[in-house]
Amino acid sequence: MKHGFDVKYLIRTIMDSSVYQLSSVANATNQNDNIFYSKYIIKRLPAEVILDAYSQVTGVPTPFSGYPLGMRALQLPDTQVKSEFLTVFGRPARQVCDSSERSSDATIAQALHVINGDTLNKKLSNPDGYVGLFLKLGLSDSRIVEHIFLTAFSRYPTKAEKSALLADLKQGARRQALEDVLWALLTSKEFLFNH
């Protein structure tokens, strides 16, 4: 109340707090604590966030029936919009107002959907996506790897990561190699989990 219900002030206060800034890396005193917030508890991103992130990193928006192209999964007003991806990855039916309705457990169906499903694979192979744009612009493999890491992880690749990926890109057809590298990053724990 003292700050006039300023939302920016509230967000800044929360983000500057030591609790918000806790590391997810356990130490000797908190390695078994998953209840009392002595460390940040790693959790998988919600289904809508993963789908929106896939769209952002690949440059290919997800079409939702009855909504304009570019509509984000987080903006969908209800669960009546059909999406196999969102269903498989635990979007709740919203029948009760309880966070336990959302499932964040990894399942075989999720793994199969990422490996063989259309959602991610069609985004990667889309000629209008970032992979196609990289090839049209003639960017070097080094620049592409840096761009992908910055887009997916908000960081540059380490020297080891970069050299391994550059070696992978030199093998096989360039487009397929780029799709494979991007697929590997988008299915990694670093991408799918909030650390």
Secondary structure, 3 states (H helix, E strand, C coil): CCCCCCHHHHHHHHHHCCCCCCCCCCCCCCCCCCCCCCCCCCEECCHHHHHHHHHHHHCCCCCCCCCCCCCCHHHCCCCCCCCHHHHHCCCCCCCCCCHHHCCCCCCHHHHHHHHHCHHHHHHHHCCCCHHHHHHHHCCCHHHHHHHHHHHHHCCCCCHHHHHHHHHHHCCCCHHHHHHHHHHHHHCCHHHHEEC
